[in-house]
Structure formats: structure tokens, C-alpha cells
Amino acid sequence: QVQLVESGGGLVQPGGSLRLSCEASRDIFHMYTMAWYRQAPGKERELVTQITSGDATEYSDTVKGRFAISKNIAKNTVYLDMINLRPEDTGIYFCHAQSERIKVVKYWGQGTQVTVSS
């Protein structure tokens, strides 16, 4: 079992920045793809970005150039750095881990709220 704990959400003005963190309860980055999803009010959860065990990254078109995912293996922590935030970035941000082995195992964090508003 793996626990994922997000932190770093909050209220920020348009154009501002935030860094989200997701700490895993044990060392899994060498065999899991880590991702950030978000869910806006009244909308479905959507993939924002992901990073594989080999450090390949993908971003949704809506955040490309503004968001960056990274990981600190020593701290079992994945980060999401967000700049130039927009009101449409508002939502609950969830950390997700999915195993890259034959048996697919998935874990979710509890989410952290990001609100972009003036």
C-alpha cells in the first residue's frame, strides 16, 4: 500500500505562482508513473501532467509552458510548479501513482485545493 499526501494549494491571484508537493509513503518512483490530475467544479477529473520512472514527461495543452512536473527521489516527493496561473486553473489537484509493471496498481492522494481569483 502507498499513501500519497499533497500539499501547497491555496488562493492565488491571476498571474501568480504556486508549488504543489506530493509525498509518497515509500520509494516507488523507480517503478511508477506519477501524475497530477485536477477537477474543476462541475467537471470531470482531467490529467494535467505526468512523469514516468524514466523521467519522460507529458503535459495537457492547457498547461504546457506554464506548469512543470519534477521529482525528488531522496524525498519521495513529486512537485508541480505552476506559473502564470489563470482562473480556469482553479480546482482540486490530485496526485496519482500508477505502476508500470504488468499488474497495474493505482493510488490517489486526497487532493489539494487551488483557487485562482482576484
Contacts in CASP RR format, 6 or more apart in sequence:
PFRMAT RR
TARGET T0000
AUTHOR 0000-0000-0000
METHOD contacts of the structure
MODEL  1
QVQLVESGGGLVQPGGSLRLSCEASRDIFHMYTMAWYRQAPGKERELVTQ
ITSGDATEYSDTVKGRFAISKNIAKNTVYLDMINLRPEDTGIYFCHAQSE
RIKVVKYWGQGTQVTVSS
1 25 0 8 1.000
2 24 0 8 1.000
2 25 0 8 1.000
2 26 0 8 1.000
2 28 0 8 1.000
2 97 0 8 1.000
2 107 0 8 1.000
3 24 0 8 1.000
3 25 0 8 1.000
3 107 0 8 1.000
3 109 0 8 1.000
4 22 0 8 1.000
4 23 0 8 1.000
4 24 0 8 1.000
4 25 0 8 1.000
4 95 0 8 1.000
4 96 0 8 1.000
4 97 0 8 1.000
4 107 0 8 1.000
4 108 0 8 1.000
4 109 0 8 1.000
5 22 0 8 1.000
5 23 0 8 1.000
5 25 0 8 1.000
5 95 0 8 1.000
5 109 0 8 1.000
5 110 0 8 1.000
6 20 0 8 1.000
6 21 0 8 1.000
6 22 0 8 1.000
6 93 0 8 1.000
6 94 0 8 1.000
6 95 0 8 1.000
6 109 0 8 1.000
6 110 0 8 1.000
6 111 0 8 1.000
6 112 0 8 1.000
7 20 0 8 1.000
7 21 0 8 1.000
7 22 0 8 1.000
7 23 0 8 1.000
7 112 0 8 1.000
8 18 0 8 1.000
8 19 0 8 1.000
8 20 0 8 1.000
8 21 0 8 1.000
8 112 0 8 1.000
9 18 0 8 1.000
9 20 0 8 1.000
9 93 0 8 1.000
9 112 0 8 1.000
9 113 0 8 1.000
9 114 0 8 1.000
10 18 0 8 1.000
10 112 0 8 1.000
10 113 0 8 1.000
10 114 0 8 1.000
10 115 0 8 1.000
11 115 0 8 1.000
11 117 0 8 1.000
12 18 0 8 1.000
12 85 0 8 1.000
12 114 0 8 1.000
12 115 0 8 1.000
12 116 0 8 1.000
13 85 0 8 1.000
13 116 0 8 1.000
13 117 0 8 1.000
13 118 0 8 1.000
14 85 0 8 1.000
14 86 0 8 1.000
14 87 0 8 1.000
14 116 0 8 1.000
14 117 0 8 1.000
14 118 0 8 1.000
15 83 0 8 1.000
15 84 0 8 1.000
15 85 0 8 1.000
15 86 0 8 1.000
15 116 0 8 1.000
16 83 0 8 1.000
16 84 0 8 1.000
16 85 0 8 1.000
16 116 0 8 1.000
17 81 0 8 1.000
17 82 0 8 1.000
17 83 0 8 1.000
17 84 0 8 1.000
17 85 0 8 1.000
18 82 0 8 1.000
18 85 0 8 1.000
18 114 0 8 1.000
19 79 0 8 1.000
19 80 0 8 1.000
19 81 0 8 1.000
19 82 0 8 1.000
20 36 0 8 1.000
20 79 0 8 1.000
20 80 0 8 1.000
20 82 0 8 1.000
20 93 0 8 1.000
20 112 0 8 1.000
20 114 0 8 1.000
21 77 0 8 1.000
21 78 0 8 1.000
21 79 0 8 1.000
22 34 0 8 1.000
22 36 0 8 1.000
22 77 0 8 1.000
22 78 0 8 1.000
22 79 0 8 1.000
22 80 0 8 1.000
22 95 0 8 1.000
22 109 0 8 1.000
23 75 0 8 1.000
23 76 0 8 1.000
23 77 0 8 1.000
24 76 0 8 1.000
24 77 0 8 1.000
24 78 0 8 1.000
24 97 0 8 1.000
25 76 0 8 1.000
26 76 0 8 1.000
27 73 0 8 1.000
27 76 0 8 1.000
28 76 0 8 1.000
28 97 0 8 1.000
29 53 0 8 1.000
29 71 0 8 1.000
29 73 0 8 1.000
29 76 0 8 1.000
29 78 0 8 1.000
30 53 0 8 1.000
30 73 0 8 1.000
31 53 0 8 1.000
31 99 0 8 1.000
31 100 0 8 1.000
31 101 0 8 1.000
32 53 0 8 1.000
32 97 0 8 1.000
32 98 0 8 1.000
32 99 0 8 1.000
32 100 0 8 1.000
33 50 0 8 1.000
33 51 0 8 1.000
33 52 0 8 1.000
33 53 0 8 1.000
33 97 0 8 1.000
33 98 0 8 1.000
33 100 0 8 1.000
34 50 0 8 1.000
34 51 0 8 1.000
34 69 0 8 1.000
34 71 0 8 1.000
34 78 0 8 1.000
34 95 0 8 1.000
34 96 0 8 1.000
34 97 0 8 1.000
35 47 0 8 1.000
35 48 0 8 1.000
35 49 0 8 1.000
35 50 0 8 1.000
35 51 0 8 1.000
35 95 0 8 1.000
35 96 0 8 1.000
35 97 0 8 1.000
35 98 0 8 1.000
36 47 0 8 1.000
36 48 0 8 1.000
36 49 0 8 1.000
36 50 0 8 1.000
36 69 0 8 1.000
36 78 0 8 1.000
36 80 0 8 1.000
36 93 0 8 1.000
36 94 0 8 1.000
36 95 0 8 1.000
36 96 0 8 1.000
37 45 0 8 1.000
37 46 0 8 1.000
37 47 0 8 1.000
37 48 0 8 1.000
37 93 0 8 1.000
37 94 0 8 1.000
37 96 0 8 1.000
38 45 0 8 1.000
38 46 0 8 1.000
38 48 0 8 1.000
38 89 0 8 1.000
38 91 0 8 1.000
38 92 0 8 1.000
38 93 0 8 1.000
38 94 0 8 1.000
38 114 0 8 1.000
39 45 0 8 1.000
39 46 0 8 1.000
39 91 0 8 1.000
39 92 0 8 1.000
39 94 0 8 1.000
40 88 0 8 1.000
40 90 0 8 1.000
40 91 0 8 1.000
41 90 0 8 1.000
41 91 0 8 1.000
45 94 0 8 1.000
46 60 0 8 1.000
47 60 0 8 1.000
48 59 0 8 1.000
48 60 0 8 1.000
48 63 0 8 1.000
48 67 0 8 1.000
48 80 0 8 1.000
48 93 0 8 1.000
49 57 0 8 1.000
49 58 0 8 1.000
49 59 0 8 1.000
49 60 0 8 1.000
49 63 0 8 1.000
49 67 0 8 1.000
49 69 0 8 1.000
49 80 0 8 1.000
50 57 0 8 1.000
50 58 0 8 1.000
50 69 0 8 1.000
51 57 0 8 1.000
51 69 0 8 1.000
51 70 0 8 1.000
51 71 0 8 1.000
51 78 0 8 1.000
52 100 0 8 1.000
53 100 0 8 1.000
55 71 0 8 1.000
57 69 0 8 1.000
59 65 0 8 1.000
59 67 0 8 1.000
59 69 0 8 1.000
62 88 0 8 1.000
63 82 0 8 1.000
63 89 0 8 1.000
66 82 0 8 1.000
66 83 0 8 1.000
66 84 0 8 1.000
66 85 0 8 1.000
67 80 0 8 1.000
67 81 0 8 1.000
67 82 0 8 1.000
67 83 0 8 1.000
68 80 0 8 1.000
68 81 0 8 1.000
69 78 0 8 1.000
69 79 0 8 1.000
69 80 0 8 1.000
69 81 0 8 1.000
70 78 0 8 1.000
70 79 0 8 1.000
70 81 0 8 1.000
71 77 0 8 1.000
71 78 0 8 1.000
71 79 0 8 1.000
72 78 0 8 1.000
72 79 0 8 1.000
78 95 0 8 1.000
80 93 0 8 1.000
82 89 0 8 1.000
82 114 0 8 1.000
85 114 0 8 1.000
85 116 0 8 1.000
86 116 0 8 1.000
87 116 0 8 1.000
87 117 0 8 1.000
88 116 0 8 1.000
89 114 0 8 1.000
89 116 0 8 1.000
90 114 0 8 1.000
90 115 0 8 1.000
90 116 0 8 1.000
90 117 0 8 1.000
91 113 0 8 1.000
91 114 0 8 1.000
91 115 0 8 1.000
92 111 0 8 1.000
92 112 0 8 1.000
92 113 0 8 1.000
92 114 0 8 1.000
93 111 0 8 1.000
93 112 0 8 1.000
93 113 0 8 1.000
93 114 0 8 1.000
94 108 0 8 1.000
94 109 0 8 1.000
94 110 0 8 1.000
94 111 0 8 1.000
95 108 0 8 1.000
95 109 0 8 1.000
95 111 0 8 1.000
96 106 0 8 1.000
96 107 0 8 1.000
96 108 0 8 1.000
96 109 0 8 1.000
97 106 0 8 1.000
97 107 0 8 1.000
98 104 0 8 1.000
98 105 0 8 1.000
98 106 0 8 1.000
98 107 0 8 1.000
99 105 0 8 1.000
99 106 0 8 1.000
END
